[in-house]
Amino acid sequence: MIGCACATCRSDDPRDRRWRPSILITCDDGTQVLVDTATDLRAQALAFGVTRVDAILFTHSHADHILGLDEIRRFNVLQRAAIPCHGDAQTLADIRGTFRYMFDPSTPKGGGVPQIVLNPIDGPFPLGGQSIVPVPILHGARPILGFRAGRFAYLTDCSHIPEQSWPLLDGLDTLVLDALRDRPPPTHFTVARAVETAGRIGARRTYFTHICHDLPHATTCARLPPGMELAYDGLIVETM
């Protein structure tokens, strides 16, 4: 945290140094799918050697999940192609408003402007040789999306899972789930609520994400149930 001298912010454990949440999914056919264009996208791509993005899934349009979108222009140059972006109607409308210059016909095109194609999500759709299943969840009062691919699901910025979404989470091997802190926040799960939710979902393993500096990695993981732990930047997970 800016201006913070707490034990986590001063920690030497690299797992306590956290960028904004985002993941890169490598599909069985090699397709690279980025989930959210986090504010830290450039630093993340450089740190972890990301050189290709074939498609983008957006969970929602809050700043920490979309403000790295301008960095996509480098992938356009490398791949010589526009990149399809998938999100719900509200998210795509917000992207059009926030990044108005990308869609303005008077803006000079070329390497300086990201080339993207916005695709509204209205149900499961094929990507990378598999089905991407949108999972409706709530982030406070706002409906947003989690995603399922095979036996993997990613639910960040979650404060409630509607009843109609629970069947979409049956039979998971790996779950990534929001767990901001212990103190109750208005728009995220607490650790206790995340543990309870993960237990109900019953994935073989669960990683908690969107975690704040209230949660030092090692001591927090030590108190979690078996099969549950905090995620960290650079974590690589192979799913069954």
C-alpha positions as CSV (number, residue, x, y, z in Angstrom):
1,M,0.0,0.0,0.0
2,I,1.2,3.5,-0.8
3,G,2.6,5.2,2.4
4,C,2.2,2.0,4.5
5,A,4.8,0.6,6.9
6,C,2.8,-2.4,8.1
7,A,4.6,-5.8,8.5
8,T,3.2,-7.1,5.2
9,C,4.2,-4.0,3.2
10,R,7.8,-4.3,4.7
11,S,7.9,-8.0,4.3
12,D,10.9,-9.7,2.5
13,D,8.6,-12.5,1.4
14,P,8.0,-12.0,-2.4
15,R,4.5,-13.4,-2.0
16,D,3.6,-10.3,0.0
17,R,4.4,-8.0,-3.0
18,R,1.1,-8.0,-4.9
19,W,0.0,-6.5,-8.2
20,R,-3.7,-6.1,-9.1
21,P,-5.4,-9.4,-9.8
22,S,-5.4,-10.9,-13.3
23,I,-4.7,-14.3,-14.7
24,L,-3.5,-15.8,-17.9
25,I,-5.1,-19.1,-19.0
26,T,-3.3,-21.3,-21.5
27,C,-5.8,-23.5,-23.2
28,D,-5.1,-27.1,-24.3
29,D,-4.6,-25.9,-27.9
30,G,-2.2,-23.2,-26.8
31,T,-4.6,-20.2,-26.9
32,Q,-3.6,-17.6,-24.4
33,V,-6.6,-16.0,-22.7
34,L,-6.0,-13.0,-20.4
35,V,-8.7,-12.3,-17.7
36,D,-8.8,-8.6,-17.1
37,T,-6.3,-6.0,-18.2
38,A,-5.2,-4.9,-14.7
39,T,-3.6,-1.5,-14.0
40,D,-0.2,-3.3,-13.6
41,L,-0.5,-5.3,-16.9
42,R,2.8,-3.9,-18.4
43,A,4.8,-4.8,-15.3
44,Q,3.1,-8.2,-15.0
45,A,3.8,-9.1,-18.7
46,L,7.4,-8.1,-18.4
47,A,8.0,-9.9,-15.1
48,F,6.4,-13.2,-16.3
49,G,7.4,-13.3,-19.9
50,V,3.9,-12.8,-21.4
51,T,4.4,-12.4,-25.2
52,R,1.0,-13.4,-26.6
53,V,-2.6,-12.6,-25.8
54,D,-5.2,-14.2,-28.1
55,A,-8.3,-13.1,-26.3
56,I,-9.4,-11.2,-23.2
57,L,-12.2,-11.9,-20.7
58,F,-13.4,-9.0,-18.5
59,T,-15.0,-9.7,-15.1
60,H,-16.2,-6.1,-14.8
61,S,-15.1,-2.6,-15.5
62,H,-13.7,-1.2,-12.3
63,A,-10.4,0.7,-12.7
64,D,-8.1,-2.0,-11.3
65,H,-9.5,-4.5,-13.9
66,I,-9.5,-2.5,-17.1
67,L,-6.9,0.4,-16.9
68,G,-4.1,-1.7,-18.4
69,L,-6.0,-2.1,-21.7
70,D,-3.8,0.4,-23.5
71,E,-0.9,-2.0,-23.1
72,I,-2.7,-4.4,-25.5
73,R,-1.4,-2.4,-28.4
74,R,2.0,-4.1,-28.0
75,F,0.4,-7.5,-28.5
76,N,-1.4,-6.1,-31.6
77,V,2.0,-5.2,-33.0
78,L,3.6,-8.6,-32.1
79,Q,0.6,-10.6,-33.4
80,R,-0.4,-8.3,-36.3
81,A,-4.1,-8.8,-35.4
82,A,-6.9,-7.3,-33.4
83,I,-7.7,-9.0,-30.1
84,P,-11.3,-10.1,-29.2
85,C,-12.5,-8.9,-25.8
86,H,-15.5,-10.5,-24.1
87,G,-17.6,-9.0,-21.3
88,D,-21.1,-8.2,-20.2
89,A,-23.0,-5.3,-21.7
90,Q,-22.3,-2.9,-18.8
91,T,-18.5,-3.6,-18.9
92,L,-18.3,-3.2,-22.7
93,A,-20.2,0.1,-22.5
94,D,-17.9,1.3,-19.7
95,I,-14.8,0.4,-21.8
96,R,-16.2,2.3,-24.8
97,G,-16.6,5.3,-22.5
98,T,-13.3,5.1,-20.6
99,F,-11.3,4.5,-23.7
100,R,-13.3,6.6,-26.1
101,Y,-10.2,7.4,-28.2
102,M,-9.9,3.8,-29.2
103,F,-13.3,3.8,-31.0
104,D,-13.1,7.4,-32.3
105,P,-12.8,7.3,-36.1
106,S,-10.7,10.5,-36.0
107,T,-8.1,8.9,-33.8
108,P,-5.0,8.0,-36.0
109,K,-4.7,4.2,-36.1
110,G,-1.5,2.2,-36.0
111,G,0.8,1.0,-33.2
112,G,-0.3,3.7,-30.8
113,V,-3.9,2.6,-30.5
114,P,-5.0,-0.8,-29.3
115,Q,-7.0,-2.8,-31.8
116,I,-9.7,-4.7,-30.1
117,V,-13.1,-6.3,-31.0
118,L,-15.8,-6.1,-28.3
119,N,-17.9,-9.2,-28.0
120,P,-20.9,-9.2,-25.6
121,I,-21.3,-12.3,-23.4
122,D,-24.8,-13.8,-23.3
123,G,-24.0,-17.4,-22.3
124,P,-21.2,-20.0,-22.7
125,F,-19.0,-19.6,-25.8
126,P,-16.1,-21.5,-27.4
127,L,-12.6,-20.3,-27.0
128,G,-9.3,-22.1,-27.3
129,G,-10.9,-25.4,-28.0
130,Q,-13.1,-25.4,-24.9
131,S,-16.3,-23.8,-23.5
132,I,-16.0,-20.7,-21.5
133,V,-18.9,-20.5,-19.0
134,P,-19.7,-17.1,-17.5
135,V,-20.7,-17.4,-13.8
136,P,-22.9,-14.5,-12.6
137,I,-21.8,-13.2,-9.2
138,L,-22.3,-10.0,-7.2
139,H,-19.6,-7.4,-6.3
140,G,-21.5,-5.5,-3.7
141,A,-24.7,-4.4,-5.6
142,R,-23.2,-4.8,-9.0
143,P,-23.6,-7.9,-11.1
144,I,-20.3,-9.0,-12.6
145,L,-18.9,-12.2,-14.1
146,G,-16.7,-15.0,-12.9
147,F,-15.6,-17.6,-15.5
148,R,-15.3,-21.4,-15.7
149,A,-13.2,-23.3,-18.1
150,G,-13.3,-27.1,-17.8
151,R,-12.7,-27.9,-14.1
152,F,-11.2,-24.5,-13.3
153,A,-13.2,-21.4,-12.1
154,Y,-12.1,-17.9,-11.4
155,L,-14.3,-15.7,-9.1
156,T,-12.6,-12.4,-8.2
157,D,-14.3,-9.4,-6.6
158,C,-17.1,-11.5,-5.2
159,S,-19.4,-10.7,-2.3
160,H,-22.2,-13.1,-3.1
161,I,-22.9,-16.1,-5.4
162,P,-26.6,-16.2,-6.5
163,E,-28.4,-19.5,-6.2
164,Q,-28.7,-19.9,-9.9
165,S,-24.8,-19.8,-10.2
166,W,-24.1,-22.6,-7.8
167,P,-24.7,-25.4,-10.3
168,L,-22.2,-23.8,-12.6
169,L,-19.5,-24.5,-10.0
170,D,-20.1,-28.3,-9.5
171,G,-17.3,-30.7,-10.1
172,L,-14.4,-28.3,-9.9
173,D,-10.8,-29.3,-9.5
174,T,-9.4,-25.8,-9.0
175,L,-11.1,-22.7,-7.7
176,V,-9.7,-19.2,-7.4
177,L,-11.9,-17.1,-5.1
178,D,-12.0,-13.6,-3.7
179,A,-10.9,-13.1,0.0
180,L,-10.0,-9.5,0.6
181,R,-9.4,-9.5,4.4
182,D,-10.8,-10.5,7.8
183,R,-12.7,-7.3,8.5
184,P,-16.0,-7.4,6.7
185,P,-15.8,-5.3,3.5
186,P,-19.0,-4.2,1.6
187,T,-18.1,-5.6,-1.8
188,H,-15.8,-8.6,-1.2
189,F,-15.7,-11.8,0.8
190,T,-13.9,-11.9,4.1
191,V,-11.5,-14.8,4.6
192,A,-14.0,-16.6,6.8
193,R,-16.8,-16.2,4.2
194,A,-14.4,-17.3,1.4
195,V,-13.5,-20.4,3.3
196,E,-17.1,-21.2,3.9
197,T,-18.0,-20.7,0.3
198,A,-15.0,-22.8,-0.9
199,G,-16.1,-25.6,1.4
200,R,-19.6,-25.6,-0.1
201,I,-18.2,-25.6,-3.7
202,G,-15.8,-28.5,-2.8
203,A,-13.0,-28.0,-5.3
204,R,-10.0,-30.2,-4.7
205,R,-7.9,-27.0,-4.2
206,T,-8.8,-23.4,-3.7
207,Y,-6.6,-20.3,-4.0
208,F,-7.7,-17.0,-2.6
209,T,-7.1,-13.8,-4.5
210,H,-7.8,-10.0,-4.4
211,I,-6.1,-10.1,-1.0
212,C,-5.0,-6.9,0.8
213,H,-2.1,-6.1,3.0
214,D,-4.0,-7.2,6.1
215,L,-3.2,-10.8,5.1
216,P,0.5,-11.7,5.3
217,H,1.0,-14.7,3.1
218,A,2.7,-17.3,5.3
219,T,0.8,-16.7,8.6
220,T,-2.5,-16.5,6.7
221,C,-1.9,-19.8,4.8
222,A,-1.0,-21.5,8.1
223,R,-4.5,-20.9,9.5
224,L,-6.4,-22.0,6.4
225,P,-8.0,-25.4,6.0
226,P,-6.3,-28.2,4.0
227,G,-6.6,-27.6,0.3
228,M,-6.9,-23.8,0.6
229,E,-4.2,-21.2,0.4
230,L,-3.5,-17.6,-0.7
231,A,-2.6,-17.1,-4.4
232,Y,0.5,-15.1,-5.2
233,D,1.9,-13.2,-8.2
234,G,3.6,-15.7,-10.6
235,L,1.8,-18.7,-9.3
236,I,1.4,-21.4,-12.0
237,V,-1.4,-23.9,-11.6
238,E,-2.1,-27.0,-13.8
239,T,-5.7,-28.2,-13.8
240,M,-6.9,-31.7,-14.3
